[in-house]
Protein backbone atom coordinates (compact mmCIF):
# COMPACT_ATOMS: atom_id res chain seq x y z
CA UNK A 1 0.00 0.00 0.00
CA UNK A 2 1.31 3.40 -0.91
CA UNK A 3 0.35 6.73 0.59
CA UNK A 4 0.47 9.42 -2.03
CA UNK A 5 1.87 7.11 -4.72
CA UNK A 6 0.64 5.02 -7.61
CA UNK A 7 -1.49 2.01 -6.72
CA UNK A 8 -3.15 -0.88 -8.47
CA UNK A 9 -6.93 -1.28 -8.38
CA UNK A 10 -6.68 -3.84 -5.59
CA UNK A 11 -4.28 -1.69 -3.56
CA UNK A 12 -6.57 1.31 -4.03
CA UNK A 13 -9.55 -0.72 -2.84
CA UNK A 14 -7.64 -1.96 0.20
CA UNK A 15 -6.49 1.54 1.09
CA UNK A 16 -10.05 2.87 0.86
CA UNK A 17 -11.28 -0.02 2.99
CA UNK A 18 -8.67 0.73 5.67
CA UNK A 19 -9.54 4.42 5.52
CA UNK A 20 -13.25 3.59 5.96
CA UNK A 21 -12.51 1.41 9.00
CA UNK A 22 -10.40 4.13 10.63
CA UNK A 23 -12.54 7.16 9.83
CA UNK A 24 -15.81 5.49 10.81
CA UNK A 25 -14.17 4.01 13.93
CA UNK A 26 -15.19 0.45 13.12
CA UNK A 27 -14.03 -2.33 15.44
CA UNK A 28 -11.31 -4.60 14.04
CA UNK A 29 -13.67 -7.56 14.32
CA UNK A 30 -15.64 -6.06 11.41
CA UNK A 31 -13.45 -8.05 9.01
CA UNK A 32 -14.75 -11.28 10.57
CA UNK A 33 -18.45 -10.45 10.19
CA UNK A 34 -20.12 -12.61 7.54
CA UNK A 35 -22.39 -9.81 6.26
CA UNK A 36 -19.43 -7.45 5.83
CA UNK A 37 -17.39 -10.12 4.03
CA UNK A 38 -20.34 -10.74 1.67
CA UNK A 39 -20.71 -7.00 1.04
CA UNK A 40 -17.03 -6.65 0.17
CA UNK A 41 -17.24 -9.73 -2.09
CA UNK A 42 -20.08 -8.04 -4.02
CA UNK A 43 -18.07 -4.85 -4.48
CA UNK A 44 -14.73 -6.46 -5.30
CA UNK A 45 -15.02 -10.19 -6.08
CA UNK A 46 -11.25 -10.78 -6.29
CA UNK A 47 -10.51 -9.20 -2.91
CA UNK A 48 -9.75 -11.68 -0.17
CA UNK A 49 -10.68 -10.38 3.28
CA UNK A 50 -7.84 -10.37 5.75
CA UNK A 51 -7.91 -11.54 9.37
CA UNK A 52 -8.11 -9.26 12.39
CA UNK A 53 -4.34 -9.57 13.15
CA UNK A 54 -3.54 -8.79 9.51
CA UNK A 55 -5.88 -5.78 9.63
CA UNK A 56 -4.11 -4.54 12.75
CA UNK A 57 -0.71 -4.83 11.01
CA UNK A 58 -1.99 -3.13 7.86
CA UNK A 59 -3.46 -0.27 9.88
CA UNK A 60 -0.17 0.19 11.71
CA UNK A 61 1.74 0.24 8.40
CA UNK A 62 -0.80 2.67 6.94
CA UNK A 63 -0.44 4.96 9.96
CA UNK A 64 3.37 4.86 9.81
CA UNK A 65 3.40 5.64 6.08
CA UNK A 66 0.91 8.49 6.58
CA UNK A 67 2.86 9.87 9.54
CA UNK A 68 6.09 9.69 7.55
CA UNK A 69 4.50 11.54 4.61
CA UNK A 70 3.42 14.34 6.97
CA UNK A 71 6.96 14.74 8.26
CA UNK A 72 8.23 15.19 4.69
CA UNK A 73 5.64 17.89 3.95
Buried (B, 14 or more C-beta within 10 A) or exposed (E): EEBEEEBEEEEEBBBEBBEEBEEEEBEEEBBEEEEBBEEBEEEBEEBEBBEEEEBEEBBEEBEEBEEEEEEEE
